[in-house]
Amino acid sequence: MLIVGGSGHLGGELVRLCVAAGHEVGATCHTRPGNDPGARWLPLDVRSREAVAAVFDGFRPEVTINTAYRSTDWTATADGAAHVAVAAARAGGRLVHVSSDAVFSGSAPSYDEACVPDPISPYGAAKAAAETAVRAVLPDAAIARTSLILGRGESAHEALVHSLVARPGSGVLFADDVRCPVHVSDLAAALAEVAVRGCSGVLHVAGADAVSRYELGVLIARRDGLDEDLLVAGSRVRAGVPGPLEVRLDCSATRRRLGTRLRGAREFLAEPAARHSAAPDGRTVRDTTS
């Protein structure tokens, strides 16, 4: 099992899960390796086709899960995905590519797995281009679209809420920007299931609840014992920030294919703050010791 982007938030959770399940795990990192000694850490810049090919030639993965991206870097997000797909095709292994709800404009009430991308942001365009490249090179690859990823207190969204509470008035959370947040442990378990079962095609793996970024911030504040009254609601439209407003991923077809349950933010953020990891069978294991 090769985790491309293994030192990131989602990648690190996948490394932990796959090592615990007994897989031989290779994990790539751009600047520094992660902290799981059970994985073989492989330095990699996905923007280099030659570097990607060298990693695949050395590790020879049976299954690759690609979580790597940079929101402001087309080459890393789009070209990097193409490089990984070409290398996976050469190696003869399966590929699970992680995509995003940013491939959609938000103009439709909801988006199921059959919907065609219509991005309106540079990042969304890069992720849509990555999907096209992956499907062209490996038609049997799995493309897993997800939404905002939270959990283990390590996500950018959780850090932002803590920052806004610590410095009142330093920013707002948009009340008109709606997504379907997912817990990183649930997402990692679903991706591992997709990889092991050899699923193919487009899957939607997001949380069960559609919530605004402001409501999400309030839920995080309540879980972490912060003063939610210090959070300020704002409007993305009035602020003139480009990008989609309401993107609701319809995951019903994917849920019928997978055994992993994808909880909604109102459920998983009601739990006490704790480190979480997913057991190999998809159950959530809580670690409150750190």
C-alpha positions as CSV (number, residue, x, y, z in Angstrom):
1,M,0.0,0.0,0.0
2,L,1.5,3.4,-1.1
3,I,0.1,6.5,0.5
4,V,1.0,9.5,-1.6
5,G,1.0,12.6,0.7
6,G,1.4,10.4,3.7
7,S,2.6,13.2,6.0
8,G,-0.6,15.2,5.6
9,H,-3.7,15.2,7.7
10,L,-5.6,12.6,5.7
11,G,-2.4,10.8,4.6
12,G,-1.2,10.4,8.2
13,E,-4.5,8.8,9.2
14,L,-4.3,6.4,6.3
15,V,-0.8,5.5,7.2
16,R,-1.8,4.7,10.8
17,L,-4.9,2.7,9.6
18,C,-3.0,0.7,7.0
19,V,0.0,-0.1,9.3
20,A,-2.5,-1.2,12.0
21,A,-4.2,-3.5,9.5
22,G,-0.9,-5.2,8.7
23,H,-0.2,-3.8,5.3
24,E,3.3,-3.1,4.1
25,V,3.0,0.7,3.8
26,G,5.0,3.1,1.9
27,A,4.3,6.8,2.5
28,T,5.6,9.8,0.6
29,C,6.5,13.1,2.1
30,H,7.6,16.4,0.5
31,T,9.5,18.1,3.3
32,R,9.7,15.8,6.3
33,P,8.4,12.3,7.1
34,G,5.5,11.6,9.4
35,N,5.9,10.0,12.8
36,D,4.6,6.5,12.2
37,P,7.7,4.1,12.3
38,G,5.6,1.3,10.8
39,A,5.8,2.9,7.4
40,R,8.6,3.3,4.9
41,W,9.0,7.0,4.3
42,L,9.8,8.1,0.8
43,P,10.7,11.7,-0.1
44,L,8.8,12.8,-3.2
45,D,7.8,15.9,-5.1
46,V,4.8,14.9,-7.2
47,R,5.5,17.7,-9.6
48,S,8.4,15.7,-11.0
49,R,7.3,12.9,-13.3
50,E,10.8,11.3,-13.0
51,A,10.7,11.4,-9.2
52,V,7.2,9.8,-9.1
53,A,8.4,7.0,-11.4
54,A,11.4,6.3,-9.3
55,V,9.3,5.9,-6.1
56,F,6.9,3.5,-7.9
57,D,9.8,1.5,-9.4
58,G,11.4,1.2,-6.0
59,F,8.3,0.4,-3.9
60,R,6.2,-1.5,-6.5
61,P,2.8,-0.9,-4.8
62,E,-0.2,-3.1,-5.4
63,V,-2.5,-0.3,-4.3
64,T,-1.9,3.4,-4.2
65,I,-4.0,6.1,-2.5
66,N,-3.2,9.6,-3.7
67,T,-4.0,12.3,-1.2
68,A,-1.4,14.8,-2.4
69,Y,-2.4,18.4,-3.4
70,R,-1.6,22.0,-3.0
71,S,-4.6,24.3,-3.1
72,T,-2.6,27.1,-4.8
73,D,-0.4,25.0,-7.0
74,W,-1.8,23.6,-10.3
75,T,1.3,21.6,-11.0
76,A,1.2,19.7,-7.7
77,T,-2.6,19.2,-7.8
78,A,-3.3,18.4,-11.5
79,D,0.1,17.4,-13.1
80,G,1.0,15.5,-9.9
81,A,-2.1,13.4,-10.1
82,A,-1.3,12.6,-13.7
83,H,2.2,11.6,-12.8
84,V,0.9,9.3,-10.1
85,A,-1.6,7.7,-12.5
86,V,1.0,7.1,-15.2
87,A,3.3,5.5,-12.6
88,A,0.6,3.3,-11.2
89,A,-0.4,2.2,-14.7
90,R,3.3,1.2,-15.3
91,A,3.5,-0.6,-12.0
92,G,0.3,-2.5,-12.7
93,G,-1.4,-1.6,-9.4
94,R,-4.8,-0.2,-8.5
95,L,-5.2,3.6,-7.8
96,V,-7.6,5.4,-5.4
97,H,-7.4,9.2,-6.2
98,V,-8.8,11.6,-3.6
99,S,-10.7,14.5,-5.2
100,S,-12.8,17.3,-3.8
101,D,-16.3,18.9,-3.8
102,A,-14.5,22.0,-5.2
103,V,-15.0,20.5,-8.7
104,F,-18.6,21.7,-8.5
105,S,-19.9,25.3,-8.8
106,G,-22.6,25.0,-6.2
107,S,-25.3,26.0,-8.7
108,A,-27.2,22.7,-8.2
109,P,-29.2,21.7,-5.1
110,S,-26.9,18.7,-4.7
111,Y,-24.4,16.6,-6.6
112,D,-24.3,12.8,-6.9
113,E,-21.6,10.6,-8.4
114,A,-22.8,11.0,-12.0
115,C,-22.6,14.8,-12.0
116,V,-20.1,16.4,-14.3
117,P,-17.6,18.8,-12.7
118,D,-18.2,22.5,-13.4
119,P,-15.6,24.3,-11.2
120,I,-15.5,28.0,-10.7
121,S,-12.3,28.3,-8.7
122,P,-8.6,27.7,-9.7
123,Y,-8.4,24.9,-7.1
124,G,-11.6,23.3,-8.3
125,A,-10.3,23.5,-11.9
126,A,-7.1,21.8,-10.9
127,K,-8.9,19.0,-9.1
128,A,-11.3,18.5,-12.0
129,A,-8.3,18.3,-14.4
130,A,-6.7,15.7,-12.0
131,E,-9.9,13.6,-12.3
132,T,-9.8,13.8,-16.1
133,A,-6.1,12.7,-16.2
134,V,-6.6,9.8,-13.8
135,R,-9.6,8.5,-15.7
136,A,-7.8,8.8,-19.0
137,V,-4.8,6.9,-17.8
138,L,-6.5,4.4,-15.5
139,P,-10.2,4.0,-16.4
140,D,-10.7,1.5,-13.6
141,A,-9.3,3.8,-10.9
142,A,-11.4,5.0,-8.0
143,I,-12.0,8.7,-7.7
144,A,-13.2,9.6,-4.2
145,R,-14.6,13.1,-3.9
146,T,-14.8,14.4,-0.4
147,S,-15.5,17.7,1.5
148,L,-14.0,19.5,4.5
149,I,-11.9,17.1,6.5
150,L,-11.8,17.5,10.3
151,G,-10.7,15.5,13.3
152,R,-7.9,14.7,15.8
153,G,-7.6,18.5,16.3
154,E,-5.2,18.7,13.4
155,S,-7.3,20.2,10.6
156,A,-7.1,23.8,9.3
157,H,-10.7,24.3,10.2
158,E,-10.2,23.4,13.8
159,A,-7.1,25.6,14.0
160,L,-9.0,28.5,12.5
161,V,-11.7,28.4,15.1
162,H,-9.2,28.3,17.9
163,S,-7.4,31.3,16.4
164,L,-10.6,33.3,16.0
165,V,-11.6,32.7,19.6
166,A,-8.1,33.6,20.8
167,R,-8.2,36.8,18.7
168,P,-11.7,38.1,18.7
169,G,-12.5,40.3,15.7
170,S,-9.7,38.9,13.6
171,G,-12.0,37.3,11.1
172,V,-15.4,35.8,10.3
173,L,-16.8,32.4,9.4
174,F,-19.2,32.4,6.4
175,A,-22.8,31.5,7.1
176,D,-23.6,31.2,3.4
177,D,-20.8,28.7,2.6
178,V,-22.2,25.2,3.0
179,R,-20.3,21.9,2.8
180,C,-20.6,18.3,4.1
181,P,-17.7,17.9,6.5
182,V,-16.2,14.4,7.2
183,H,-14.2,13.0,10.0
184,V,-10.7,12.1,9.0
185,S,-11.0,8.6,10.6
186,D,-14.2,7.9,8.7
187,L,-12.8,9.1,5.4
188,A,-9.5,7.1,5.9
189,A,-11.5,3.9,6.7
190,A,-13.7,4.4,3.6
191,L,-10.7,5.0,1.4
192,A,-9.0,1.9,2.8
193,E,-12.1,-0.1,2.1
194,V,-12.3,1.2,-1.5
195,A,-8.6,0.2,-1.9
196,V,-8.8,-3.3,-0.4
197,R,-12.1,-4.1,-2.2
198,G,-10.9,-2.8,-5.6
199,C,-13.8,-0.4,-6.1
200,S,-13.6,1.7,-9.3
201,G,-15.4,4.7,-10.7
202,V,-16.5,7.9,-8.9
203,L,-17.5,7.8,-5.3
204,H,-18.7,10.5,-2.9
205,V,-17.3,10.1,0.6
206,A,-18.4,13.1,2.6
207,G,-20.3,13.5,5.9
208,A,-24.0,13.1,6.4
209,D,-24.7,16.7,7.5
210,A,-24.6,19.8,5.3
211,V,-23.5,22.7,7.5
212,S,-22.2,26.2,7.0
213,R,-18.7,27.1,7.9
214,Y,-20.1,29.3,10.7
215,E,-22.2,26.4,12.2
216,L,-19.2,24.2,11.9
217,G,-17.2,26.7,13.9
218,V,-19.8,26.8,16.6
219,L,-19.8,23.0,16.8
220,I,-16.0,22.9,17.1
221,A,-16.1,25.6,19.8
222,R,-18.7,23.7,21.8
223,R,-16.7,20.5,21.6
224,D,-13.5,22.1,22.7
225,G,-15.1,24.2,25.5
226,L,-14.5,27.5,23.7
227,D,-16.7,30.6,23.9
228,E,-18.8,30.3,20.7
229,D,-20.1,33.9,21.2
230,L,-16.7,35.1,20.1
231,L,-17.2,33.7,16.6
232,V,-18.5,36.1,14.1
233,A,-20.8,35.1,11.2
234,G,-20.1,36.7,7.8
235,S,-21.2,36.4,4.2
236,R,-19.1,35.1,1.4
237,V,-21.3,36.9,-1.1
238,R,-20.9,40.3,0.6
239,A,-17.2,39.8,1.1
240,G,-16.8,39.1,-2.6
241,V,-14.7,36.0,-2.0
242,P,-14.8,33.8,-5.2
243,G,-15.7,30.2,-5.1
244,P,-18.8,28.0,-4.7
245,L,-21.3,28.7,-2.0
246,E,-23.4,25.6,-1.3
247,V,-22.0,22.3,-2.4
248,R,-23.9,19.3,-1.0
249,L,-22.5,15.9,-2.0
250,D,-25.1,13.2,-2.4
251,C,-23.3,10.1,-1.1
252,S,-26.2,7.7,-1.2
253,A,-24.9,5.6,-4.1
254,T,-21.5,5.3,-2.5
255,R,-23.0,4.4,0.9
256,R,-24.8,1.4,-0.7
257,R,-21.4,0.2,-2.0
258,L,-19.4,0.6,1.3
259,G,-19.7,-0.7,4.8
260,T,-17.9,2.2,6.4
261,R,-20.3,4.7,8.0
262,L,-19.7,8.4,7.3
263,R,-20.9,10.4,10.2
264,G,-22.2,13.9,10.0
265,A,-20.5,16.8,11.7
266,R,-23.3,17.3,14.2
267,E,-22.6,13.7,15.4
268,F,-18.8,13.5,15.5
269,L,-18.4,17.0,16.9
270,A,-20.7,16.2,19.7
271,E,-18.1,13.8,21.1
272,P,-15.5,15.1,23.7
273,A,-12.3,16.4,22.2
274,A,-10.0,13.4,21.7
275,R,-7.6,11.9,19.3
276,H,-9.3,9.4,17.0
277,S,-8.1,6.7,14.7
278,A,-10.1,4.2,12.7
279,A,-9.8,0.5,13.4
280,P,-9.3,-1.8,10.4
281,D,-13.0,-2.7,10.4
282,G,-14.1,0.9,10.2
283,R,-15.0,1.4,13.9
284,T,-13.8,4.5,15.6
285,V,-11.2,4.1,18.3
286,R,-10.7,7.0,20.7
287,D,-7.4,7.8,22.3
288,T,-7.7,10.4,25.2
289,T,-4.2,9.9,26.6
290,S,-2.6,12.8,24.7
